[in-house]
Amino acid sequence: MTGSSEEGHVIGCHTLEAWNQQLQRGNESKKIIVVDFTASWCGPCRFIAPFLAELAKKFTDVIFLKVDVDELKSVAQDWAVEAMPTFVFIKEGTIVGKVVGAKKDELQQTLEKHVAAAGA
């Protein structure tokens, strides 16, 4: 099965090309994409990362991406990211939700809401 190695994982996007490929993949599959806009120097980002990895294992129908804002400044600017961590929920190229900060409960509730809406 192709792509199964990526299921249940948070995929790091380190180039503009990788970012665009993942966005396109999400749009074509009509899957929800959760993007973790993070930074290596951000304490709360490191705190929430293991929790995001757990969510990725639990919600295998969702594409989880991680973008370092210092590495891909233009992507962070395009998506109006002003604080880290920022989690952006994208469905078919449109932002359907956003969680700013390392808020486990809010992150999980927002994810569950969009997964339920997508399945309906």
Backbone as a printed PyTorch tensor [residue, N CA C, xyz], in Angstrom:
tensor([[[  0.8490,  -1.1900,   0.0000],
         [  0.0000,   0.0000,   0.0000],
         [  0.8900,   1.2470,   0.0000]],

        [[  0.7480,   2.0960,  -0.9840],
         [  1.6020,   3.2720,  -1.0480],
         [  1.1080,   4.3450,  -0.0890]],

        [[  2.0520,   5.0570,   0.4900],
         [  1.6940,   6.1500,   1.3910],
         [  1.3750,   5.7010,   2.8020]],

        [[  1.3110,   4.3930,   3.0390],
         [  0.9420,   3.9290,   4.3720],
         [  1.9890,   4.3020,   5.4120]],

        [[  3.2300,   4.4940,   4.9720],
         [  4.2820,   4.8680,   5.9200],
         [  4.0250,   6.2640,   6.4980]],

        [[  3.2540,   7.0660,   5.7850],
         [  2.9740,   8.4210,   6.2590],
         [  1.7540,   8.4700,   7.1720]],

        [[  0.9040,   7.4650,   7.1110],
         [ -0.2830,   7.4620,   7.9580],
         [  0.1380,   7.3450,   9.4160]],

        [[ -0.4970,   8.1210,  10.2460],
         [ -0.1780,   8.0680,  11.6590],
         [  1.0800,   8.8310,  12.0280]],

        [[  1.5630,   9.6490,  11.1060],
         [  2.7630,  10.4420,  11.3630],
         [  2.5100,  11.9080,  11.0650]],

        [[  3.3030,  12.7490,  11.6950],
         [  3.3130,  14.1700,  11.3650],
         [  4.4200,  14.3430,  10.3240]],

        [[  4.0550,  14.8510,   9.1640],
         [  4.9970,  14.9780,   8.0520],
         [  5.6270,  16.3650,   8.0730]],

        [[  6.9290,  16.4020,   8.1610],
         [  7.6420,  17.6750,   8.1500],
         [  7.7940,  18.1930,   6.7370]],

        [[  7.4140,  19.4270,   6.4990],
         [  7.5900,  20.0650,   5.1890],
         [  8.7740,  21.0270,   5.3060]],

        [[  9.8690,  20.6790,   4.6350],
         [ 11.0860,  21.4820,   4.7540],
         [ 11.3750,  22.3160,   3.5160]],

        [[ 10.6010,  22.1060,   2.4520],
         [ 10.7700,  22.8910,   1.2310],
         [  9.4030,  23.3370,   0.7420]],

        [[  9.4060,  24.3840,  -0.0690],
         [  8.1590,  24.8770,  -0.6500],
         [  7.5220,  23.7800,  -1.5150]],

        [[  8.3640,  23.0310,  -2.2020],
         [  7.8810,  21.9580,  -3.0620],
         [  7.1520,  20.8870,  -2.2390]],

        [[  7.7530,  20.4880,  -1.1260],
         [  7.1290,  19.4770,  -0.2550],
         [  5.8000,  19.9950,   0.2830]],

        [[  5.7730,  21.2550,   0.6920],
         [  4.5470,  21.8790,   1.2080],
         [  3.4450,  21.8440,   0.1550]],

        [[  3.7790,  22.2830,  -1.0550],
         [  2.7830,  22.3250,  -2.1300],
         [  2.2860,  20.9240,  -2.4950]],

        [[  3.1800,  19.9380,  -2.4780],
         [  2.7920,  18.5560,  -2.7640],
         [  1.7860,  18.0530,  -1.7350]],

        [[  2.0490,  18.3220,  -0.4680],
         [  1.1520,  17.8510,   0.5970],
         [ -0.2050,  18.5460,   0.5260]],

        [[ -0.1940,  19.8440,   0.2260],
         [ -1.4620,  20.5720,   0.0850],
         [ -2.2750,  19.9890,  -1.0600]],

        [[ -1.5970,  19.7310,  -2.1660],
         [ -2.2800,  19.1690,  -3.3310],
         [ -2.8370,  17.7800,  -3.0030]],

        [[ -2.0380,  16.9850,  -2.2930],
         [ -2.4710,  15.6480,  -1.8980],
         [ -3.7410,  15.7250,  -1.0440]],

        [[ -3.7620,  16.6720,  -0.1220],
         [ -4.9340,  16.8520,   0.7340],
         [ -6.1480,  17.2890,  -0.0520]],

        [[ -5.9420,  18.2060,  -0.9940],
         [ -7.0550,  18.6920,  -1.8100],
         [ -7.6340,  17.5800,  -2.6630]],

        [[ -6.7450,  16.7960,  -3.2760],
         [ -7.2070,  15.7190,  -4.1620],
         [ -7.9320,  14.6190,  -3.4010]],

        [[ -7.4550,  14.3210,  -2.2030],
         [ -8.0740,  13.2530,  -1.4170],
         [ -9.2590,  13.7690,  -0.5920]],

        [[ -9.4240,  15.0930,  -0.5950],
         [-10.4760,  15.7680,   0.1730],
         [-10.3320,  15.5020,   1.6730]],

        [[ -9.1080,  15.1910,   2.0930],
         [ -8.8460,  14.9600,   3.5160],
         [ -8.6310,  16.2850,   4.2310]],

        [[ -8.8580,  16.2700,   5.5150],
         [ -8.5550,  17.4330,   6.3400],
         [ -7.0460,  17.4500,   6.5620]],

        [[ -6.4740,  18.6300,   6.4680],
         [ -5.0460,  18.8050,   6.7360],
         [ -4.9210,  19.6400,   8.0030]],

        [[ -4.1000,  19.1730,   8.9280],
         [ -3.7870,  19.9430,  10.1260],
         [ -2.3260,  20.3510,  10.0010]],

        [[ -2.0760,  21.6530,   9.9840],
         [ -0.7080,  22.1460,   9.8580],
         [ -0.2700,  22.7280,  11.1920]],

        [[  0.8420,  22.2180,  11.6900],
         [  1.4550,  22.7320,  12.9060],
         [  2.5530,  23.7000,  12.4860]],

        [[  2.2750,  24.9830,  12.6390],
         [  3.3020,  25.9960,  12.3810],
         [  4.1120,  26.1350,  13.6600]],

        [[  5.3840,  25.7830,  13.5920],
         [  6.2180,  25.6470,  14.7710],
         [  7.5520,  26.3550,  14.5710]],

        [[  8.3590,  26.3520,  15.6020],
         [  9.7170,  26.9000,  15.5160],
         [ 10.6020,  26.1320,  16.4810]],

        [[ 11.8470,  25.9170,  16.0980],
         [ 12.7620,  25.1200,  16.9250],
         [ 13.0100,  25.7570,  18.2930]],

        [[ 12.9240,  27.0840,  18.3680],
         [ 13.2030,  27.8010,  19.6100],
         [ 11.9710,  27.9520,  20.5040]],

        [[ 10.8320,  27.4230,  20.0620],
         [  9.5530,  27.6410,  20.7530],
         [  9.2830,  26.5290,  21.7690]],

        [[  9.3160,  26.8740,  23.0670],
         [  9.0570,  25.9110,  24.1400],
         [  7.6960,  25.2420,  24.0460]],

        [[  6.6060,  26.0210,  23.9380],
         [  5.2780,  25.4100,  23.8350],
         [  5.1470,  24.4760,  22.6180]],

        [[  5.8880,  24.7810,  21.5430],
         [  5.8540,  23.9180,  20.3550],
         [  6.4220,  22.5440,  20.6850]],

        [[  7.5250,  22.5330,  21.4310],
         [  8.1400,  21.2630,  21.8290],
         [  7.2220,  20.5150,  22.7990]],

        [[  6.5150,  21.2520,  23.6310],
         [  5.5920,  20.6680,  24.6000],
         [  4.4290,  19.9430,  23.9010]],

        [[  3.8960,  20.5340,  22.8460],
         [  2.6950,  20.0020,  22.1940],
         [  3.0300,  18.9440,  21.1340]],

        [[  4.2630,  18.8910,  20.6690],
         [  4.6440,  17.9790,  19.5780],
         [  4.3000,  16.5120,  19.8480]],

        [[  4.6040,  15.9580,  21.0390],
         [  4.2420,  14.5450,  21.2850],
         [  2.7300,  14.3200,  21.2590]],

        [[  1.9690,  15.3060,  21.7150],
         [  0.5040,  15.1920,  21.7010],
         [ -0.0070,  15.1650,  20.2600]],

        [[  0.5780,  16.0140,  19.4040],
         [  0.1860,  16.0420,  17.9940],
         [  0.5060,  14.6950,  17.3430]],

        [[  1.6460,  14.1120,  17.6950],
         [  2.0240,  12.7980,  17.1570],
         [  0.9990,  11.7370,  17.5750]],

        [[  0.5050,  11.8280,  18.8130],
         [ -0.5320,  10.8900,  19.2840],
         [ -1.8220,  11.0660,  18.4830]],

        [[ -2.1950,  12.3150,  18.2180],
         [ -3.4050,  12.5810,  17.4280],
         [ -3.2470,  12.0190,  16.0160]],

        [[ -2.0470,  12.1340,  15.4540],
         [ -1.7890,  11.6290,  14.1010],
         [ -1.9700,  10.1110,  14.0430]],

        [[ -1.5930,   9.4270,  15.1290],
         [ -1.7670,   7.9700,  15.1800],
         [ -3.2480,   7.6080,  15.2950]],

        [[ -3.9890,   8.4480,  16.0020],
         [ -5.4080,   8.1870,  16.2660],
         [ -6.2800,   8.5210,  15.0500]],

        [[ -5.9740,   9.6290,  14.3860],
         [ -6.7820,  10.0990,  13.2560],
         [ -6.0030,   9.8720,  11.9540]],

        [[ -6.0270,   8.6300,  11.4600],
         [ -5.2190,   8.2960,  10.2870],
         [ -5.8140,   8.8240,   8.9820]],

        [[ -7.0460,   9.3120,   9.0110],
         [ -7.6600,   9.8850,   7.8100],
         [ -7.3640,  11.3690,   7.6550]],

        [[ -6.5680,  11.8960,   8.5510],
         [ -6.2120,  13.3130,   8.5330],
         [ -4.7350,  13.4150,   8.1790]],

        [[ -4.3870,  14.4160,   7.3680],
         [ -2.9780,  14.6480,   7.0220],
         [ -2.4240,  15.6610,   8.0210]],

        [[ -1.3950,  15.2700,   8.7450],
         [ -0.7560,  16.1500,   9.7270],
         [  0.5750,  16.6320,   9.1590]],

        [[  0.7240,  17.9480,   9.0850],
         [  1.9570,  18.5360,   8.5660],
         [  2.5910,  19.4230,   9.6210]],

        [[  3.9070,  19.5420,   9.5350],
         [  4.6420,  20.4250,  10.4430],
         [  5.4870,  21.3530,   9.5890]],

        [[  5.3580,  22.6540,   9.8350],
         [  6.1250,  23.6560,   9.0930],
         [  6.8870,  24.5190,  10.0940]],

        [[  8.2000,  24.5530,   9.9410],
         [  9.0370,  25.4370,  10.7650],
         [  8.9690,  26.8270,  10.1490]],

        [[  8.4810,  27.7910,  10.9110],
         [  8.2560,  29.1380,  10.3680],
         [  9.5600,  29.8390,   9.9660]],

        [[ 10.6670,  29.4340,  10.5580],
         [ 11.9500,  30.0270,  10.1750],
         [ 12.4580,  29.4190,   8.8730]],

        [[ 12.0960,  28.1680,   8.6420],
         [ 12.5260,  27.4540,   7.4460],
         [ 11.6940,  27.8780,   6.2300]],

        [[ 10.3950,  28.0090,   6.4380],
         [  9.4790,  28.3680,   5.3440],
         [  8.7120,  29.6390,   5.7140]],

        [[  9.4570,  30.7350,   5.7860],
         [  8.8520,  32.0290,   6.1760],
         [  7.6830,  32.4140,   5.2790]],

        [[  7.8350,  32.1880,   3.9760],
         [  6.7880,  32.6200,   3.0350],
         [  5.4780,  31.8740,   3.2800]],

        [[  5.5620,  30.5960,   3.6510],
         [  4.3490,  29.8160,   3.9230],
         [  3.6620,  30.3640,   5.1700]],

        [[  4.4530,  30.6320,   6.2060],
         [  3.8890,  31.1970,   7.4380],
         [  3.2200,  32.5370,   7.1530]],

        [[  3.8450,  33.3560,   6.3000],
         [  3.2540,  34.6550,   5.9490],
         [  1.9760,  34.4700,   5.1360]],

        [[  2.0120,  33.5370,   4.1770],
         [  0.8300,  33.2800,   3.3380],
         [ -0.3840,  32.8900,   4.1690]],

        [[ -0.1490,  32.1700,   5.2620],
         [ -1.2460,  31.6750,   6.0880],
         [ -1.4470,  32.5420,   7.3370]],

        [[ -0.8430,  33.7210,   7.3500],
         [ -1.0410,  34.7200,   8.4150],
         [ -0.7460,  34.1730,   9.8100]],

        [[  0.3600,  33.4470,   9.9260],
         [  0.7590,  32.8930,  11.2150],
         [  1.5440,  33.9500,  11.9750]],

        [[  1.0790,  34.2690,  13.1760],
         [  1.7160,  35.3250,  13.9600],
         [  2.2660,  34.8380,  15.2860]],

        [[  1.8690,  33.6440,  15.7230],
         [  2.3320,  33.1110,  17.0050],
         [  2.5760,  31.6170,  16.8440]],

        [[  3.4440,  31.0790,  17.6870],
         [  3.7140,  29.6510,  17.6360],
         [  3.3670,  29.0220,  18.9790]],

        [[  2.8590,  27.8240,  18.9630],
         [  2.4300,  27.1140,  17.7560],
         [  1.0560,  27.6110,  17.2780]],

        [[  0.8570,  27.5520,  15.9780],
         [ -0.4620,  27.8110,  15.3910],
         [ -0.8300,  26.5610,  14.5980]],

        [[ -2.0230,  26.0620,  14.8480],
         [ -2.5240,  24.8960,  14.1230],
         [ -3.6260,  25.3720,  13.1860]],

        [[ -3.4220,  25.1290,  11.8940],
         [ -4.3950,  25.5500,  10.8910],
         [ -5.0450,  24.2880,  10.3170]],

        [[ -6.3640,  24.3060,  10.2700],
         [ -7.1330,  23.1910,   9.7270],
         [ -7.5960,  23.5830,   8.3290]],

        [[ -7.2210,  22.7800,   7.3420],
         [ -7.5120,  23.1090,   5.9440],
         [ -8.3420,  21.9920,   5.3330]],

        [[ -9.3740,  22.3860,   4.6180],
         [-10.2010,  21.4210,   3.8830],
         [-10.3570,  21.9560,   2.4730]],

        [[ -9.8610,  21.1960,   1.5050],
         [ -9.9440,  21.5630,   0.0910],
         [ -9.4300,  22.9810,  -0.1590]],

        [[ -8.2940,  23.3060,   0.4400],
         [ -7.6350,  24.5830,   0.1930],
         [ -8.1540,  25.7550,   1.0110]],

        [[ -9.1580,  25.5180,   1.8490],
         [ -9.7540,  26.5950,   2.6370],
         [ -9.5060,  26.3670,   4.1270]],

        [[ -9.1750,  27.4340,   4.8380],
         [ -9.0000,  27.3250,   6.2830],
         [-10.3780,  27.1630,   6.9190]],

        [[-10.5400,  26.0580,   7.6560],
         [-11.8210,  25.8030,   8.3170],
         [-11.7130,  25.9360,   9.8270]],

        [[-10.4890,  26.0890,  10.3210],
         [-10.3080,  26.2540,  11.7560],
         [ -8.8780,  26.6300,  12.0800]],

        [[ -8.7030,  27.1610,  13.2880],
         [ -7.3770,  27.6020,  13.7110],
         [ -7.2980,  27.5420,  15.2280]],

        [[ -6.2080,  27.0050,  15.7420],
         [ -5.9530,  26.9980,  17.1800],
         [ -4.5850,  27.6270,  17.3800]],

        [[ -4.5430,  28.6970,  18.1670],
         [ -3.2740,  29.3730,  18.4400],
         [ -2.8560,  29.0520,  19.8640]],

        [[ -1.6490,  28.5130,  20.0010],
         [ -1.1420,  28.1630,  21.3210],
         [ -1.1520,  26.6630,  21.5500]],

        [[ -0.4130,  26.2340,  22.5670],
         [ -0.2900,  24.8100,  22.8930],
         [ -1.4640,  24.3810,  23.7650]],

        [[ -2.6600,  24.3870,  23.1850],
         [ -3.8880,  24.0770,  23.9160],
         [ -4.3760,  22.6960,  23.5080]],

        [[ -4.0010,  21.6880,  24.2760],
         [ -4.3160,  20.3000,  23.9320],
         [ -5.8090,  20.0750,  23.7330]],

        [[ -6.6090,  20.5210,  24.7040],
         [ -8.0550,  20.2670,  24.6410],
         [ -8.6850,  20.9200,  23.4270]],

        [[ -8.3370,  22.1930,  23.2040],
         [ -8.9180,  22.9210,  22.0700],
         [ -8.4840,  22.2910,  20.7470]],

        [[ -7.2360,  21.8630,  20.6830],
         [ -6.7180,  21.2240,  19.4780],
         [ -7.4830,  19.9330,  19.1820]],

        [[ -7.6690,  19.1080,  20.2030],
         [ -8.3640,  17.8410,  20.0070],
         [ -9.8340,  18.0640,  19.6640]],

        [[-10.4840,  18.9990,  20.3520],
         [-11.9060,  19.2700,  20.0830],
         [-12.1020,  19.8040,  18.6670]],

        [[-11.2260,  20.7060,  18.2280],
         [-11.3370,  21.2670,  16.8780],
         [-11.1420,  20.1660,  15.8460]],

        [[-10.1730,  19.3090,  16.0890],
         [ -9.9180,  18.1920,  15.1770],
         [-11.1240,  17.2560,  15.1010]],

        [[-11.6520,  16.8780,  16.2550],
         [-12.8060,  15.9680,  16.2830],
         [-14.0160,  16.5810,  15.5770]],

        [[-14.2000,  17.8780,  15.7610],
         [-15.3300,  18.5640,  15.1200],
         [-15.2230,  18.4910,  13.5890]],

        [[-14.0100,  18.7520,  13.0660],
         [-13.8410,  18.7450,  11.6080],
         [-13.8380,  17.3520,  11.0170]],

        [[-13.3450,  16.3800,  11.7710],
         [-13.3990,  14.9870,  11.3110],
         [-14.8500,  14.5300,  11.2380]],

        [[-15.6250,  14.8830,  12.2630],
         [-17.0550,  14.5160,  12.2720],
         [-17.7980,  15.1900,  11.1330]],

        [[-17.4840,  16.4690,  10.8780],
         [-18.1540,  17.2110,   9.7990],
         [-17.7920,  16.6230,   8.4360]],

        [[-16.5440,  16.1920,   8.2780],
         [-16.0930,  15.6270,   6.9990],
         [-16.7440,  14.2740,   6.7470]],

        [[-17.0030,  13.5410,   7.8250],
         [-17.5910,  12.2220,   7.6880],
         [-19.0950,  12.2550,   7.4550]],

        [[-19.7000,  13.4120,   7.7450],
         [-21.1600,  13.5320,   7.6470],
         [-21.6230,  13.6400,   6.1990]]])
